[in-house]
């Protein structure tokens, strides 16, 4: 994606509504490391869109192209893979260690894709390290976990679960903003991403909590609806 294609590039950005860059960066890394390479593009892009030029913008722009280039290499689009690999290499130049991201293995991968995309596409890309840790979904804390979880579900083709996780994320963020540190939406999202947990139970409990909160919100909203006789 070029700057000309970026939605709202010239519009003023409301800093209070901009995505949490660190959370989106870590979420995208965890999604990428989980093997959902194209889906990693989405958390990174959400944080990239509002940024002005600078190291953060270049880092995220490069990682977005790493995700897309990797996807093209693995799906046999040699031209797309080589073009994006070269572009990503340029964006990431001089940024090793920025935001804690180890870009050495990523640059080696990009070189391999640019040289022989067919051969590179037959193997997995390197796992990305942040602060010397290979981040997986189970390593994330909230709010990064709430960013990654819906994208992982959508990458599996499970849009129903992705929608549930998005709704739960909204409630979890609201709870934390209100000082409720033991939010069930936070706890169950983290359990859902925990590789040692059964996937079904946290989701079933999360669905129950989301439905109850939505019902409560609807009941409260109804108190302020004008009556038929008014």
N, C-alpha and C positions, 0 to 999 in steps of 0.2 A: 504494500500500500504506500502510495506517495503522499506528500503533504497536500497536494491538490485534491486527493481523494478523501482526505480526512474530514469527516463530518464536523461542521462547526469550528473549523480551524481558526477562523478569524474572529469568532465570537468571544466575548469576555467570559471568563470562567469564574464561577462562584466557588471560592476556595473551601467554604464550609461543606459544599456538596460534592467535592472532588473525591474520587475513590481513595482509600487508604493504600498508598503506593507500596509500602512494605508488605502489607497483607496480600495484595494482588500479585506482587512479585513472587512471594513464597508459594502462593496458591498455584500459580502457573508452573513453577518449577516442580512442585509435587505432582501435578497433573501430567507434565511431560515425563517425569521419572516413572510414572505408573504406566507409561506406554500409550497414553492418549495424546499423541503428538499434536495433531491438529487442534484438539480441544484446548491445549495449553495456550494457544493464540488468544483466546477470549479473555481470560483474566488479565493478561499482559496488555491487551489492546484497551481494555476499559480504563486502566491506569495511565496509559500512554496518551490517549486522545486529548486530555486537557493540558498536557505539558507544553511549556515553551522549550525552545532549543536549549540543550545542555547535556550533561552526562547522563542524567536520568532518562531523558527523552531518547538519547542514542542507545542506551542499554536496552530499554524496552523495545525500541524499534528493531534493534538487532535480534533480540530474542524472538520477537514476532516472526521475523523472517527465518530464523532458525527452525521454528515450528513448521512454518509453511514449506520451507525447503526440504525438511526431513520428510514431511508428508508426500511431497512430489517425488522424492527419491524412492520412497517405499511403494509408490503406486505407479512407477514407471514413466513419469513425466520428466525426462532428462533435461529438456530445455528449461523448464520451470525450476528444477532443482539447482542447476548450475548457476542460473541467473540470480536466484535468491541467496545461494551460498556465497557468491562473490559480494553481493550487496551487504549481507549480514556481516561478513568479515570486515568490510569498511566501517560499518556503524560501530562495531565492537572494538575497533582498534584503539589501544591505549586505555582500555577500561578494565583491565584485569584487576579483580579485587574490589571494584566499585560495588557498593551495597553488599559486600561480602561474597559476590559471585565469582567462582573460580572459572575463568573463561579459557584457560589453556586447553583442556580437553575439547571444549566446544570449538575452538579455532581449528584444532586438528581434525575434528569431524567435518567442519566446513571445507577444509582443504581436500579431504577425501571425497566429499560429495562433488566438489568442483572438478576434481581430476577424473573420477570415474563414478558417476551417479548410479549406474546399474549395479556395480559391485557394492557400493555403500548401501544401496537400498536393500541388499540381501542380509545386512546385519543391523543390530540395534545401535542407536546412537549412544554416546556416553551418558552416564547419569550425571546430573548437574549438582554441584556442591554449593551450598550457601553457608558461610561461616564454618567451613570444613565439615559440614554435615550433608550427606546425601539425603535430601528431603523426600520422604514418601508421604502419602496422605495421612497416615497415622501419626506423623511427627508434627502435624500442624496444630497450632492453637487457634482459638477464636480471636479475631474474625477471619483469619486466613482459611480456616477449615470451612467456614460458611460460604466462602467464595469458591473453593475447590469442589465441594461436595456436589452441587447441582451440575457442574460441568462434567464430572466423572459419570454421573448417572445418565446425562444426555449422550455422552460418548458411547455408552452401552446401548443406546436406543431406548432407554427407560424414561420417557418424558414425564410420566405420571410421578415417578419418584423425584425427578429433577424439580418439578413444580412444587411438590411438598417441601423439599429442602430449601427452595427459595422463600417460601412462605415462613418456614421455621426460622430462616436466617433473619428475616425482618423482625420477628418477635424477639429473637435472641439479642439483636442489636438494641432494640428498644428496651429490653430488660436491663442490659448492661448500662445503657445511657441513664436509666432511672435508678441505678445503684443496686439492682438486684443481681448480685454476683453468683447466686446459685440457680440460675435460670435453667429449667428443664430443656429448653430449646438449645442452649449451649451444650449442656451435658450430653444430650442424646445425639446431637450432630457429631460431637467428638467420638462417642461410642460407635456411631455408624461407620466412621472412618478407621476405627481401630481394627487392625488385621486380626487381632486375637478374639474379637467379638463376633458372635453370630449376627449376620446382616439383618435377618428378619425381625428380631425382637426390638432393637432400637427404633427401626422404622415404624413398627406397629405402635409403639408407645409414643413416638413423635407425632404420628398421624392423629392419635387420640388427643394429645395436648394441643395441636394446631386446631383441630375441629372445635375443642372446647373454648379456646381463646377466640376463635372467629365467632362462635355463637355468643360469647359474652360481649364481644364488640358490637355485634348486631343488636343485642338486647339493649345495650347502652345507647346506641345510636337511635333506637326506636323511641327512647324516652323523649327525644327532642323533635320527633316527627309531629307535624300538626295533626290534630285529631280530625275526624271526618266532620264533626259538628262545628269546627272553628272556621 
